[in-house]
């Protein structure tokens, strides 16, 4: 019998008796780094690994550092090898570890920005082996159209992160949209958006306004323009509700507002309001105490029933801080201007009343009495005369810088000359389609005749004699005038312009202007518009503004001796000096002017 403290040895089982173990197939390793989770290709991990185990280190049972590839290791007993056979525990079939390497997943619609490769490395791949900083890619994407920025998000993870950062930092967006779905998808990605310009190719209704109100809570400026095939179906109630909900809205510009029906706008934040294509407003209430700019453009319809007189009268009570006013309507009359004058808008500096064929010199007298510091006055399409133009020139000599009198058939070249002479600060003058040579037949005459004791008017036959048109000459001499527009002035046959600061001259359709009676003394002229003019006039303008004759004039660099007997050539160094002087002095005085045909 063996001793009790003898070592009990269990014989190892026979190899033949051991169960056959299936061969473990080799598995493909992970493509990502086991430390940081980034792709391995071309990657040098910046996260240090744990220190290597030396002699006498922790036993094999402790956790080893995770490696990129997973291997199966048999559990072997530590210590020195013994010659005596011992029992060996064979490993179980391989199972993948439950803990996997971390992988970053980037979602486009995620509200929180993912850092990704742009933040960790600061570089974004833009080509074959070419990497640039992410800030450079973002600056490039900011200069692209919204469609191009959306397409760049499909290039790679780095580009997608850059596109997301562009959307999140966008403060102004100009978008051409075909429906509400495009706007509802894109605008939630721009939480910092404050200015939005929309060019709609589909109809605009209450759904569009609700989408804008929900997607842009911090919107400050909104501009909506319509394409040719689009229709604005917005009503007055919907516009009133939208403005009342957007407490931060300061600028609103909407096109094609023919379906509003009425205006009832109340806002303390709105400072600029533009509405176009208005028609037959039953109510016009604009209660905006901080409104500084108002533009209302009415459609040119004879059946428009908008009460302009009451609307003008209410502006003084509801918009006391108004500084810029633009009204365009064929129903503007003297009574509407009188109501505006009584509105006590003392701070008004820009007044534009367009297409008012019933506006006469009486309305100009009211404007002169009511407003004392106008900088811009636009009475295009009115019936004022030279007397009204003289009142304007005497009333605003120290403030008026822009005067627009297009399509005013009752003014003459004499009134224009007096206005430019008495307004020293004038920088823009527009007399387009005003100085015309319209030949009107002589009016039929009437005489009295007796018939059965009554008085009867009998008209004579219309005289067919053709009346010769009378042309006018225009002389403008001004020190500060920069833009002069004479488009469509067919009644001018002689023109003299002496304006050293003039840079833009419009002579389109001046068909009766004589080339021999044209004189332009404008050294700063940059653009001359001559569309619809005769070829001889265009050639004369080219010769004056481009100095073609002076450039083609030959030069004889010769010098005569003291006795006058012989001509000698000027030395070469003197020619070079003369060329340099002309290069730095002569060409600097000669302006580069473009003639637009």
Buried (B, 14 or more C-beta within 10 A) or exposed (E): EEEEEEEEEEEEEEEEEEEEEEEEEEEEEBEBBBBBBBEBEEEEBEEEEEEEEEEEEEEEEEEEEBEBEBEEEEEEEEEEEEEEEEEEEEEEEEEEEEEEBEEBEBEEEEEEBBEBBBEEBEBBBBEEEEBBEBEEBBEBBEEBEBEEBBEBBEBBBBBBBBBBBBBBEBEEBEBBBEEBEBBBEBBBBBBEBBBBBBBBBBBBBBBBBBBBBEBBEEBBBBBBBBBEEBBBBBBBEBBBBBBEEBEEBBBBBBBBBBBBBBBBBBBEBBBBBBBBBBBBBEEBBBBBEBBBBBBBBBBEEEEBEBBBBEBBBBBBEBBBEBBBBBBBBBBBBBBBBBBBBEBEBEEBBBBBBBBBBBBBBEBBBBBBEBBEEBBBBBBBBBBBBBBBBBBBBEBBEEBBBBBBBBBBBBBBBBBBBBBBBBBEBBBBBBBBBBBBBEEEEEEEEEEEEEEEEEEEEEEEEEEEEEEEBEBBBBBBBBEBBBBBBBBBBBBBBBBBBBBBBBBBBBBBBBBBBBBEBBEBEBBEBBBBBBEEBBEEBBEBBBBBBBBEEEEEEEEEEEEEEEEEEEEEEEEEEEEEEEEEEEEEEEEEEEBEBEBEE
